[in-house]
Amino acid sequence: MGIIGRAVKHIKGLREVEQMGESVALIAAETERDLIEALVDLDEVIRTRGVGTAYEQKLFANPASLRPLRRDLEALITKLSVAPDAGSGLAAIAEAEALRFDVRRKLDEDT
């Protein structure tokens, strides 16, 4: 393969990496929106002190019991928005989706 062939192959590779980075950025933005929605729902439970839900007694006994979960959501929202590369973005997306699933499960089973 000559110099021109290698250059063309290299350019195609760069384009694929760029497209992958754009795809990861779009997925990260969607995941960030999902986390914000979960955060709003969690804030509603915290704000109302869980009245009418299974969290009512738990929040009465310990008003700060859901704050660590809230902090985790906030931290992952930040992590998604500042991921420096596609690999970091994918890792943040996986971590965020696991946390979102956990928050949704807890809110759904206890409301």
ZAKEKE-980511 format. One record per residue: residue number from 1; chain; y, x, z of N, C-alpha, C in turn. Coordinates in Angstrom, 1 decimal. Example, Ala and Ser with C-alpha at 12.3 -4.5 7.8 and 13.67 -1.06 7.14 Angstrom:
   i ch     ny     nx     nz    cay    cax    caz     cy     cx     cz
   1  A   -5.7   13.2    7.8   -4.5   12.3    7.8   -3.3   13.2    7.8
   2  A   -2.2   12.8    7.1   -1.1   13.7    7.1    0.0   12.9    7.9
% end
This chain:
   i ch     ny     nx     nz    cay    cax    caz     cy     cx     cz
   1  A   -1.2    0.9    0.0    0.0    0.0    0.0    1.2    0.9    0.0
   2  A    2.1    0.6   -0.9    3.3    1.4   -1.0    4.4    1.0    0.0
   3  A    5.5    1.7   -0.1    6.6    1.5    0.9    7.1    0.1    0.7
   4  A    7.2   -0.4   -0.5    7.8   -1.8   -0.7    6.8   -2.8   -0.1
   5  A    5.5   -2.6   -0.3    4.5   -3.5    0.2    4.6   -3.6    1.8
   6  A    4.7   -2.4    2.4    4.8   -2.4    3.8    6.1   -3.0    4.3
   7  A    7.2   -2.8    3.6    8.5   -3.5    4.0    8.4   -5.0    3.9
   8  A    7.7   -5.5    2.8    7.6   -6.9    2.6    6.7   -7.5    3.8
   9  A    5.6   -6.8    4.1    4.7   -7.3    5.2    5.5   -7.3    6.5
  10  A    6.3   -6.2    6.7    7.1   -6.2    8.0    8.1   -7.3    8.1
  11  A    8.8   -7.6    7.0    9.7   -8.7    7.0    9.1  -10.0    7.2
  12  A    7.9  -10.2    6.6    7.2  -11.5    6.8    6.8  -11.6    8.3
  13  A    6.4  -10.5    8.9    6.0  -10.5   10.3    7.2  -10.8   11.2
  14  A    8.3  -10.3   10.9    9.6  -10.5   11.6    9.9  -12.0   11.5
  15  A    9.8  -12.6   10.4   10.1  -14.0   10.2    9.2  -14.9   11.0
  16  A    7.9  -14.5   11.0    6.9  -15.3   11.8    7.3  -15.2   13.3
  17  A    7.6  -14.0   13.8    8.0  -13.9   15.2    9.3  -14.7   15.5
  18  A   10.2  -14.7   14.6   11.5  -15.4   14.8   11.2  -16.9   14.8
  19  A   10.3  -17.4   13.9    9.9  -18.8   13.9    9.2  -19.2   15.2
  20  A    8.3  -18.3   15.7    7.6  -18.6   16.9    8.6  -18.7   18.1
  21  A    9.6  -17.8   18.1   10.6  -17.8   19.2   11.4  -19.1   19.1
  22  A   11.7  -19.6   17.9   12.4  -20.8   17.8   11.6  -22.0   18.3
  23  A   10.3  -22.0   18.0    9.4  -23.0   18.5    9.3  -23.0   20.0
  24  A    9.2  -21.9   20.6    9.1  -21.7   22.0   10.4  -22.2   22.7
  25  A   11.5  -21.9   22.1   12.8  -22.4   22.6   12.9  -23.9   22.6
  26  A   12.4  -24.5   21.5   12.4  -26.0   21.4   11.5  -26.6   22.5
  27  A   10.3  -26.1   22.7    9.4  -26.6   23.7    9.9  -26.3   25.1
  28  A   10.6  -25.2   25.3   11.2  -24.9   26.6   12.3  -25.9   26.9
  29  A   13.1  -26.3   25.9   14.2  -27.3   26.1   13.6  -28.6   26.4
  30  A   12.5  -29.0   25.8   11.9  -30.3   26.1   11.3  -30.3   27.5
  31  A   10.6  -29.2   27.8   10.1  -29.1   29.2   11.2  -29.1   30.2
  32  A   12.3  -28.5   29.9   13.4  -28.5   30.9   13.9  -29.9   31.1
  33  A   14.0  -30.7   30.0   14.4  -32.1   30.2   13.4  -32.9   31.0
  34  A   12.1  -32.6   30.8   11.1  -33.3   31.6   11.2  -32.9   33.1
  35  A   11.5  -31.7   33.4   11.7  -31.2   34.8   12.9  -31.9   35.4
  36  A   14.0  -32.0   34.6   15.2  -32.6   35.1   14.9  -34.1   35.4
  37  A   14.2  -34.8   34.6   13.8  -36.1   34.9   13.0  -36.2   36.2
  38  A   12.0  -35.3   36.4   11.2  -35.3   37.6   12.1  -35.0   38.8
  39  A   13.1  -34.1   38.6   14.0  -33.8   39.7   14.9  -35.0   40.1
  40  A   15.3  -35.8   39.1   16.1  -37.0   39.4   15.2  -38.0   40.2
  41  A   14.0  -38.2   39.8   13.1  -39.1   40.5   12.8  -38.6   41.9
  42  A   12.6  -37.3   42.1   12.4  -36.7   43.4   13.7  -36.9   44.3
  43  A   14.8  -36.7   43.7   16.1  -36.8   44.4   16.3  -38.3   44.9
  44  A   15.8  -39.2   44.0   15.9  -40.6   44.4   15.1  -40.9   45.7
  45  A   13.9  -40.3   45.7   13.0  -40.5   46.9   13.7  -39.9   48.1
  46  A   14.2  -38.7   47.9   14.9  -38.0   49.0   16.1  -38.8   49.5
  47  A   16.9  -39.2   48.5   18.2  -39.9   48.9   17.9  -41.2   49.6
  48  A   16.9  -42.0   49.2   16.6  -43.2   49.8   15.6  -43.1   51.0
  49  A   15.3  -41.8   51.4   14.4  -41.4   52.5   13.0  -42.1   52.3
  50  A   12.7  -42.4   51.0   11.4  -42.9   50.8   11.1  -44.3   51.2
  51  A   12.2  -45.1   51.5   12.0  -46.4   52.0   11.2  -47.2   50.9
  52  A   10.1  -47.9   51.4    9.3  -48.7   50.6    8.2  -47.9   49.9
  53  A    8.1  -46.6   50.2    7.0  -45.8   49.7    6.2  -45.1   50.8
  54  A    5.1  -44.4   50.4    4.3  -43.7   51.4    5.1  -42.5   52.0
  55  A    6.2  -42.1   51.4    7.0  -41.0   51.9    8.0  -41.5   53.0
  56  A    8.1  -42.8   53.3    9.0  -43.2   54.3    8.7  -42.6   55.7
  57  A    7.5  -42.6   56.1    7.1  -42.0   57.4    7.3  -40.5   57.4
  58  A    6.8  -39.9   56.3    6.9  -38.5   56.2    8.3  -38.0   56.3
  59  A    9.2  -38.7   55.5   10.6  -38.2   55.5   11.3  -38.6   56.8
  60  A   10.9  -39.7   57.5   11.4  -40.0   58.8   11.1  -38.9   59.8
  61  A    9.9  -38.4   59.7    9.4  -37.4   60.7   10.0  -36.0   60.3
  62  A   10.2  -35.8   59.0   10.7  -34.5   58.6   11.5  -34.7   57.3
  63  A   12.8  -34.9   57.5   13.7  -35.2   56.3   13.7  -34.1   55.3
  64  A   13.3  -32.9   55.6   13.4  -31.7   54.7   12.0  -31.5   54.0
  65  A   11.1  -32.4   54.2    9.7  -32.1   53.7    9.6  -31.9   52.2
  66  A   10.5  -32.6   51.5   10.4  -32.5   50.0   11.3  -31.5   49.4
  67  A   12.1  -30.8   50.2   13.1  -29.8   49.7   12.4  -28.6   49.0
  68  A   11.3  -28.1   49.5   10.7  -27.0   48.8   10.3  -27.4   47.4
  69  A    9.8  -28.6   47.2    9.4  -29.1   45.9   10.6  -29.2   45.0
  70  A   11.7  -29.6   45.6   13.0  -29.7   44.8   13.5  -28.3   44.4
  71  A   13.4  -27.4   45.3   13.8  -26.0   45.0   12.9  -25.4   43.9
  72  A   11.6  -25.7   44.0   10.7  -25.2   42.9   11.1  -25.7   41.6
  73  A   11.5  -27.0   41.5   11.9  -27.6   40.2   13.2  -27.0   39.7
  74  A   14.1  -26.8   40.6   15.4  -26.1   40.2   15.2  -24.7   39.7
  75  A   14.3  -24.0   40.4   14.0  -22.6   40.0   13.4  -22.5   38.6
  76  A   12.5  -23.4   38.4   11.8  -23.4   37.1   12.7  -23.9   35.9
  77  A   13.6  -24.8   36.2   14.6  -25.2   35.2   15.5  -24.0   34.9
  78  A   15.9  -23.2   35.8   16.6  -22.0   35.6   15.8  -21.0   34.8
  79  A   14.6  -20.8   35.2   13.7  -19.8   34.6   13.5  -20.2   33.1
  80  A   13.3  -21.5   32.8   13.2  -21.9   31.4   14.4  -21.6   30.6
  81  A   15.6  -21.8   31.2   16.8  -21.6   30.4   17.2  -20.2   30.2
  82  A   16.6  -19.2   31.0   17.0  -17.8   30.8   15.8  -16.9   30.4
  83  A   14.7  -17.5   30.0   13.6  -16.7   29.5   14.0  -15.8   28.4
  84  A   13.9  -14.5   28.6   14.4  -13.5   27.6   13.6  -13.4   26.3
  85  A   12.4  -13.8   26.3   11.6  -13.7   25.0   10.5  -14.8   25.0
  86  A    9.8  -14.9   23.8    8.8  -15.9   23.6    7.7  -15.9   24.7
  87  A    7.3  -14.7   25.0    6.2  -14.5   26.0    6.6  -15.0   27.4
  88  A    7.8  -14.7   27.8    8.3  -15.2   29.1    8.6  -16.7   29.0
  89  A    9.0  -17.2   27.9    9.2  -18.6   27.7    7.9  -19.4   27.8
  90  A    6.9  -18.9   27.2    5.6  -19.5   27.2    5.0  -19.5   28.7
  91  A    5.2  -18.4   29.4    4.8  -18.4   30.8    5.5  -19.4   31.6
  92  A    6.8  -19.5   31.4    7.7  -20.4   32.2    7.3  -21.9   31.8
  93  A    7.0  -22.1   30.6    6.6  -23.5   30.1    5.3  -23.9   30.8
  94  A    4.3  -23.0   30.8    3.0  -23.3   31.5    3.2  -23.6   33.0
  95  A    4.0  -22.7   33.6    4.3  -22.9   35.1    5.0  -24.2   35.3
  96  A    6.0  -24.5   34.5    6.8  -25.7   34.6    6.0  -27.0   34.4
  97  A    5.1  -27.0   33.4    4.2  -28.1   33.1    3.3  -28.4   34.3
  98  A    2.8  -27.3   34.9    1.9  -27.5   36.1    2.6  -28.1   37.2
  99  A    3.9  -27.6   37.5    4.7  -28.2   38.6    5.1  -29.6   38.3
 100  A    5.5  -29.9   37.0    5.8  -31.3   36.7    4.7  -32.2   36.9
 101  A    3.5  -31.8   36.5    2.3  -32.6   36.7    2.1  -32.9   38.2
 102  A    2.2  -31.9   39.0    2.1  -32.0   40.4    3.1  -32.9   41.0
 103  A    4.3  -32.8   40.6    5.4  -33.7   41.2    5.1  -35.1   40.7
 104  A    4.8  -35.3   39.5    4.5  -36.7   39.0    3.3  -37.3   39.7
 105  A    2.3  -36.5   40.0    1.1  -37.0   40.7    1.5  -37.4   42.1
 106  A    2.3  -36.6   42.8    2.7  -36.9   44.1    3.6  -38.1   44.2
 107  A    4.5  -38.2   43.2    5.4  -39.4   43.2    4.7  -40.7   42.9
 108  A    3.7  -40.6   41.9    3.0  -41.8   41.5    2.0  -42.3   42.5
 109  A    1.4  -41.4   43.2    0.4  -41.8   44.2    1.0  -42.3   45.4
 110  A    2.2  -41.9   45.7    2.8  -42.3   47.0    4.0  -43.3   46.9
 111  A    4.1  -43.9   45.7    5.2  -44.9   45.6    4.6  -46.3   45.4
% end
